[in-house]
């Protein structure tokens, strides 16, 4: 399934490895030092209902193949398949499955647990969609227990039907309810896999980072995790969906379905529900100019929201966080830069034309601030530096310090990869490095550089999961970010801590939402780098 070269024998005998959980026995795989359990059911749920516990079973259930992933309203063939390899799997509404990688099956091992929540907005993706998500190397390198989770998405997980009665009260947050159920399963079962239920780190990228951010504001999740990692998951210009807009979208979808009775929405084929939801979503895209409609709904009960009035839930203020993003993300101009050849081969005349097209009379100021922020970089890189994720990540960390919360460490992944003779770090680029899988992604692998950088990054993520502090031997001292120090760890060929390094640059770059009014890319295509050539 994954591009990792299989050099180890994989064993799965009838009686080994077998783990006895509180509900029953599970049989997995054994690949040298790592035990792998795939497709473990953590909950079950009917459509538009809260997840329920799995009943006990007799005998031994197999956990050797992945479970189905949530259906997508639209599964696109990703334009970035080379630089962010995808794996598309069987889709089914019955998608409450998780996967585990561990080096221990003894209950007293008490290893840190790292729970991965996938990206794709709140509409697409899965726990195994990207090759970088494979937890074998992270588990083996860090001696941690790695868990990845599927959950309900799009109109199955975030369609707010609460206006139609108490039984639909939580339909706008069912995707988050699934994640809470998965974390409860981890709390009750992870010791059987060598994990420490009192040392759980949740982490996610893009939409997964948004889900982590939401879990920090979810009362029922409090106490189920102890540290949080948000990777490219905070977006400028994309706040919570208002309850009014969420209910309006639901009402339009119900009307579009022309149901004889509302309860039929629980049994109609998914493709009909998805088709109606997609049509309404497109209409609201054109009306609002912004496409991230499916997301948790503030309800003062299940999800408290992320506004200024209550920016941090009291119960999770003591949770340390690791928050950052990559240098380019979707690039400042949302992939609308067209010019022949590689950016590193463009002459000064073309570079300055593109800069002036992008920034007008601010072009020289942007270039100067970029050079000040990143000494030794190329002026052309100013075209690709992203503000839309960088500013929210930076400000989130500083705000937590200002509010007296547990430490927050800010980071930025800057490594330019050899794709197209040099491509700025794109959305998803850091995942292979914190999963210790950089060796296996051919588009971004740099011999001698990737190995060293992934050791540093994976080491930081593992240290954070173990102690709540990402510092470890082999990397520069990393300070928690505050308003005063402006600390940010830059992961590049040279790993260094910078202070207030790009405040001036961010102040000059124009604020923009992550998806512009004329950008109609489906969320499932998010993850690509800047298009640099025709």
Secondary structure, DSSP 8 states (H G I E B T S, - for coil): --SS---S-EE-BTTBSEEE-SS-EEE-EEETTEEEEEEEE--B--TTS--B-----SSEEE--S---B---S-----TTTTTS-B----B-S---EEEEEES---TT--EEEEEEE--STTTS--TTSBGGG--HHHHHHHT-EEEEE----HHHHS---GGG-GGGTTGGGHHHHHHHHHHHHHHHHGGGGTEEEEEEEEEEETHHHHHHHHHTT-GGGTTS-SEEEEES---TT---B-HHHHHHHHHHHHHHHT-SSGGGGGTS-HHHHHHHHHHHHHHHHHHHS-----S-B--SSS-----STT-S-GGGTTSEEEEEEESSBTTTTTT----SS-GGG--HHHHHHHHHHHHGGGHHHHHHHHHHHSTT--GGGGGT---TTHHHHHHHHHHHHHTT-S-EEEEEE---BSGGG-B--BTTTTHHHHTT-GGG-TTT--TTHHHHHHHHHHHHHHHHHHHS----TTS-------TTT-EEEEESSS-EEEESTTHHHHHHS----SS-TT----GGGTT-------
